[in-house]
Amino acid sequence: MNYIFLTQGNTLSVFYEMAHNFSDMVPVEKVGFYISSSQFYQRFKSQCPESKLRYKLSDQGVLKCLDIDEQESLPDEMATGNKFYNDFK
C-alpha cells in the first residue's frame, strides 16, 4: 500500500509518526508528503528526528534523502520506527 500525506506545516510531524505506525499494521511500499509551509519544511527537512537521515527538496518539489539512495533498502535497524515524535523533543 502507498500513502501520501498533505499538510500545511506542524502536522507533518503527526503524519510522519502515522506513516511509521501504519507500517506496523499493513505492508507499506511508499510514503509521500506534500508540505505547503516552506518555513516549517525548512526546519523539518534538514534531519529526520528518528533516523537522523538528511533530506533536501529537489527543484521539482520532490523530497530526497541525501544519505541513502531511494533504490536502496533501509538498514534493518531503520526499517521500522520505534519511537513517537514527542520522544525526540
CORPEPE-V904467 format. One line per field, one symbol per residue. phi: phi as a letter, one per 40 degrees, with the letter a starting at -180 (. if undefined). psi: psi as a letter, one per 30 degrees, with the letter a starting at -180 (. if undefined). burial: b if it has 24 or more other ideal C-beta (glycine too) atoms within 12 Angstrom, else e. A space follows every 10 residues. Layout:
phi=???
psi=???
burial=???
//
This chain:
phi=.bbbbbacid cdccccccdc cdcccbcbca bbbbbccccc ddccccaccc cgccbacccc gbcbccbbcc ccccddcbcb cbbcdcccc
psi=kkkkkklfcf feeeeeeeee eeffelkkek klkjjfjeee eeeefekkfe fgkklkklfg gkkkkffkkf fllklefffk kgllefff.
burial=eeeebeeeee ebbebbbebb eebeeeeeee bebebeeeee beebbeebbb beeebeeeee eebeeeeeee eeeeeeeeee beeeeeeee
//
